[in-house]
């Protein structure tokens, strides 16, 4: 995941290889980046699947360090 500084024409790599497809990215204040994806928690037969995978995470914008993960969108 990259963040771009359009004025300077440069980019910063925030993170790589989050382990799944990233569907959405947004800012959370000036110092955090949030990514999210769609996770299927239950199969059609009612069995749990992907129940241990986060639906997204909050990262430190400058370092890319993980601050926390979350399991669904509100």
C-alpha positions as CSV (number, residue, x, y, z in Angstrom):
1,X,0.0,0.0,0.0
2,X,1.4,3.4,-1.0
3,X,0.6,6.9,0.0
4,X,1.3,9.6,-2.5
5,X,2.5,13.2,-2.0
6,X,1.1,14.7,-5.2
7,X,2.8,18.1,-4.6
8,X,6.2,16.5,-4.3
9,X,5.6,13.7,-6.8
10,X,6.8,11.1,-4.3
11,X,5.3,8.1,-2.6
12,X,5.8,6.3,0.7
13,X,5.3,2.5,1.1
14,X,3.0,2.1,4.1
15,X,2.9,-1.7,4.1
16,X,3.3,-4.7,1.9
17,X,1.7,-8.1,1.8
18,X,-1.3,-7.7,4.2
19,X,-2.3,-11.2,3.4
20,X,-5.5,-10.5,1.4
21,X,-7.0,-8.3,-1.2
22,X,-7.4,-4.7,0.0
23,X,-10.7,-3.2,-1.1
24,X,-10.7,0.2,0.6
25,X,-8.1,2.6,2.0
26,X,-8.8,5.8,3.9
27,X,-7.1,8.2,6.4
28,X,-7.9,8.2,10.1
29,X,-6.6,11.5,11.3
30,X,-3.2,12.8,10.1
31,X,-1.1,9.9,11.3
32,X,-3.1,6.7,10.6
33,X,-4.1,4.8,7.5
34,X,-7.0,2.3,7.5
35,X,-7.5,-0.6,5.0
36,X,-10.4,-2.8,4.7
37,X,-11.7,-5.8,2.7
38,X,-14.7,-8.1,2.5
39,X,-14.4,-11.3,4.5
40,X,-16.8,-14.2,4.3
41,X,-17.4,-15.4,7.9
42,X,-19.9,-18.1,7.2
43,X,-20.4,-20.5,4.3
44,X,-23.7,-21.2,2.7
45,X,-24.0,-24.3,4.8
46,X,-23.6,-22.3,8.0
47,X,-20.1,-23.5,8.7
48,X,-17.6,-20.8,9.9
49,X,-14.9,-19.9,7.4
50,X,-12.2,-17.2,7.5
51,X,-13.3,-16.5,11.1
52,X,-9.7,-15.8,12.2
53,X,-9.0,-13.2,9.5
54,X,-9.4,-9.5,10.1
55,X,-11.5,-7.4,7.8
56,X,-9.1,-4.5,8.0
57,X,-6.4,-2.8,10.0
58,X,-5.2,0.6,11.2
59,X,-1.6,1.4,10.4
60,X,0.8,4.1,11.5
61,X,1.1,6.3,8.4
62,X,4.8,7.1,8.8
63,X,6.1,3.7,9.7
64,X,3.5,1.2,8.5
65,X,3.4,-0.5,11.9
66,X,0.1,-2.2,12.8
67,X,-1.9,-0.3,15.5
68,X,-5.0,-2.7,15.5
69,X,-7.2,-4.9,13.4
70,X,-10.9,-5.1,13.2
71,X,-13.4,-7.7,12.0
72,X,-16.2,-5.9,10.2
73,X,-17.5,-2.6,8.8
74,X,-20.1,-0.5,10.6
